[in-house]
Amino acid sequence: MSKSDELILIDGSGYIFRAYYAMAYSRSGGLNNPQGVPVGAVYGFCSMLIKLLNTHRGAKIAVIFDAARKNFRYDLYEHYKANRDETPEDLIPQFPLVRDATRAFGVPAIELDGYEADDLIATYARQADAKGQKVIVISSDKDLMQVVSDNIVMLDPMKDKIIDRAGVFEKFGVPPEKVIDVQSLIGDSSDNVPGVPGIGPKTAAQLIEEFGSLENLLENVGAIKQDKRRQSIIDNADMARLSKKLVTLVDTVPVPVALDDIVVHETSNETLKEFFLAHGFKSLVSRIGEDGNSTSSSTSPLTPPHAGGNVEALQVSNKNLPPKSGGLEGGDYPTLPPISENKYVLIQDIETLKTWVDNTYETGFLAIDTETTSLTPMSAELVGISLCYKVGLAAYVPLNHKGAATDLLGGGEIIKQIPLSKAIEILKPLLENKAVLKVGHNIKYDWQMFAKHGVHMTPCDDTMLMSYTLDGTSHGNGMDELSRLFLNHETIKYDDVTGTGKSRVTFDYVPLEKACDYAAEDADITARLYHHFKPRLAHDSMSYVYEDIERPMVDVIASMEMNGVKVDPSILKSMSNDFGKKLLVLESDIHALAGNPFNIGSPKQIGEVLFDQMGLQGGAKTKTGQWSTDVDVLEKLAAQGHDIVKKILEWRGLSKLKSTYTDALQEQINPITHRVHTSFSMAGTSTGRLASSDPNVQNIPIRTEEGRKIREAFVAQDGHVLLSVDYSQVELRLAAEMANVAALKQAFRDGVDIHALTASQVFGVPLNEVSSDLRRQAKAVNFGIIYGISGWGLAQQLGCDPKDANEFIRRYLDTFKEIRDYMERT
């Protein structure tokens, strides 16, 4: 099917609010047009629409808006959406401008009094479906999942994820045709749809699957065995029926624009340029063509930004004046040479390298990347360095290449390259010069590679951390993905130059021409990404997070990794031996209880022994036909008193401690430093925390005696001590302040044990009678809920039924209503 048969329906209201809250420009409070009207959301809306139109060239596209807040649903239920916050004052004047922007793109802006945008979208989608057209609904609104069909899918712009019939089932536990019935039971707190109290998504899905529909459920409610659930549905049957009317989208709306009149969009570059310039969007002009002067009849596709920089804007007049974080000021993206016009060269002699160094001093800017033999800095060897002082012009300096893979036995070609020590001698003054900004992608790694050669590279910027600060984990922060997203360019892949599988070679055996194209491109793309993210940071209210937290921590964390942690291998070896002996005893006991030997490490054999041979009840088979022996199944059996299962769980836990920690940590001790050098990812978590890997030293167990023993292997160097520092319930203090939770704020002032207080209020126990176990459960509730844990997830942590866990969450949010309201608002 051609693109012209594809219909794209954009939830305009969702786009506006996403632009307002997610884009940096509006929140900075400083983006107004020449008339003084706030236009931050308009800018973000236009930027997102440009990206969308480039992705779906040749499709029929319409943007659907809510005409007004009031519609027929308010006549049905006066409290509909009553808990919504007032629209921000600076967003109100931007609504008509967004509609003007849509029309400037040549895209219809459609709305209808008395109906919501969702009703119009449902109507257009059904009409197109009836004609056999493919429809993509761009929205993150779960209400629209009810219209998904074989021809209709949703695209969640927040997650960049397609939601088809399977995706709807994953979300609601029912197919799209039954979403309305499930929503009628669970309600919707964001729209103030009442639903039935005590009925959550999983229960609702089970009930609708069992009874087929809401109507059949209400007619046969007496068949429900659970007394509390049955009574709640009986008491709230009318509310369930009302909720169904509220959540059901009207797909027979008298549309103001006929479906056949929504045609393939044609953008007039001149009209769009006029709109952009009228509102001060100079940076967007470059995205509608190379010079923005296309004729009004032109329908050439919009051009994504080449995120690079105007080198003139980066010049530093005094070499002794350090740049803050780069030379670009303001929010406009500079016009850059297309990636197709890049120039990548090899530097194989000292004089050429010196010339590049001199040119870099002139611009005060250097994008840099290192190529090595390993991803582990402490064991990696430097193979080459790529440099880019001007976007589109980059070079690769080979330092330690050995020739083709076939030359491993000697006798290969002589490769012309600068001696490593001489290259470092030439580059060291430049890399340490405070007037020249060094930019890398995950520059922590490059910083460490230079530090190993006596170079303290400063000042530094990191495009990976810029992306992470601006967009979090809404998309990946790797160079390849960012290049696709923001530069519309597919980079050369590492596998393309090193090979894969058994034929893979380390980078020092990659031929120089291939190495140059790959490595120089990395430096060039880094420069372009820098000049994309830097203007965004300049207008982002989170810019201080990057400048004051992320950026200064690069060399601190790099130094931490290089210093490593001292580990006593003798303690680990002794523990491995002890664990090994205990495992042998457990193995013997398990075999005796089973009546025959078997492989305890084999889930398949465990299932056969427990369920086929011993006939234990409570087993379930997986899709492959094998017995499931995951921890949930085994823990339930152990709770029934089966000794063999208890010992299997003990064997599994001890085996994991041995293989993951006491054995593995011995192998990960660096033979030169006698320390463990973990890697701390600065852009790997949605919460902003560091993540440890190779090895993970953040998850060493502490709740079991054996786990605590492992920590004894981490020791201080002679004359030093180990210092443990932690915040006191920092997330809860932030939550209490941000959500203005009076009870929690007062408890912190009074020095009350917050977890005991929560246990008392959630579990209904006097404060002085809270046990340590209840306090532990309350702690999981406290921290889990503010990070958005589900009932199932909390049940896993507490070892309880998901139904009970959901009840704990409900009680908690009823107790601390301010947290519930804050979560719904955000």
Beta strands, then each sheet from edge to edge (+ up, - down):
strand 1: 6-11
strand 2: 60-64
strand 3: 109-110
strand 4: 134-138
strand 5: 152-156
strand 6: 161-163
strand 7: 343-346
strand 8: 365-372
strand 9: 382-390
strand 10: 393-398
strand 11: 437-440
strand 12: 460-462
strand 13: 565-566
strand 14: 675-676
strand 15: 679-681
strand 16: 691-693
sheet 1: 3+ 2+ 1+ 4+ 5+ 6-
sheet 2: 7+ 10+ 9- 8+ 11+ 12+
sheet 3: 13+ 14-
sheet 4: 15+ 16-
end
